[in-house]
């Protein structure tokens, strides 16, 4: 898969070269994907041909997820232009990467809701990036 790697990376994600790891502002230090990549390789149902559209999309999504979860500075995102990109969920207002970070970022942005607070099992309005990450990391153990 080396030919599809952009500026270094691991087997499935770009922008994880030694230089990137050293010079990027990480939320909690550089991520390690050793365990999750091993599980991915054991459990996946398709192995896409190198350079195929499917392999490129897989790499893009894994790299994007790495960036929104682990990079502290939205201006360091490379899978998107942080000045143009917005994400919108369930018809809500589009959010820039900086606005997403203020809402707790990463997975928390996908759980924004207009449900009344008294019926929410999870209230994204009460969560920070750190608290939402702690919940997501512990809930699937």
N, C-alpha and C positions, 0 to 999 in steps of 0.2 A: 504494500500500500504506500510505499515511500513516495512514489511519484505524485500522489494527490495531496501530500502534506504541504501546507502553506506555512512558511516561516517556522518550521519546526513543529513539534507537537507530539502527542502520543499516537497510538495506533488509530484512534477514532476521533481525536480533537486537534484542531490547529491552535497555534499561538501559545504553545507550552514549551518552547525551546528554553535552553538554559538562560539565554538573555532575557526572554520574556518573563520567566519565573523570577529572575533577579530584579528586573526594572519595573514591574507592575505593582500597583498598590492593591494588595489583597485584603479582603475583609478579615480573614483569620489565617493568614499565611497561604502559600500556594497549595492548590488542591492536589490530592493524590487519588488517582483512579485505578490503582492496581487491583483492589478487591472488586469494585463494580465492573471493571472491564473483564475480569476473569469470569464473574457470574454471567455477564452479557454473552460471552463466548460459549459458555456451557448451555445457556437457556434459549438463545435466539433460534428462530426457525428458518431464517434466510441468511445466506452469506452472499452479499452483493458483489458483482464483478467490479474489480478496481476500475475507477473512472466512469462507471455507469451513473445514470441519473440518480438511481436509488442510493448508491454509495455516497454520492455528493450530497444528497439531501440528508442522509444519516449523519454525515460528518458535520454539515452545517448546523443541524439541530443540536447535536451533542456539544459543539463548540459554543453555540448561542447560549445554551443552558449553563455551561461552565462560566461564561462571561457574566450573565445576569445574576448568578448566585454568588460567585466568588470575587469578582472585581469590584473594588470600592469606588473607583472613579468612573462615572459614566462616559467621560471623555476618552477613556482607554478602550472602549468597546470597538471591535474591529469587524464583527459580523453584520454591523448595521451602522448607519450614520446617526449618531446620537442627537444631532441637530434636526433631523428630519423624521426619524422613526417615532411612531406612536403605537401603543398596543391598546386594544379595546376589547372588553369582555362583556358579554351579555347586554350589548347595546349601550353600555355606559360610555362616558366621555373618554376619548383617547388620552393615554398618558405617555409623557416623554420618559426616557430612562431616569432622569432626575426626579420626576414626580413619582415614578414607580418606587424608587429607592425610599422616598419619604413615607410611602404607604407600607413599608416593610419589604418591598422588593420581591424578587423571585416568585415563589409559589403563592405568596400572599396576594399578589395582584390578580391571580386567577380566581380568587375566592371573594372578590368584592361583590357585595350584594345590596339590593334595596329592600330585603326582607326586614320586617320590624325586629328590633333588637331582642324582644322577648321570645322570639321563636328561633333565634340563631343558635345552633349547637356550637358553632365556631364564629367568633366575631372578629373579622379582619381589622375592624376599626380600633380594636384594643391591642393589636399586636404590633411589635416592632420587627425589624429584620431578625434580630437575635432571637426573640421569643418565638417567632414563627418557625425559624430554622430548628430550634430546640424541639418544638412540638413535632415537626415533620421527621426529624431524625429519630425521635424516640417512639413514635406511634407505630412504625412498621417493624419494630424489633421482635 
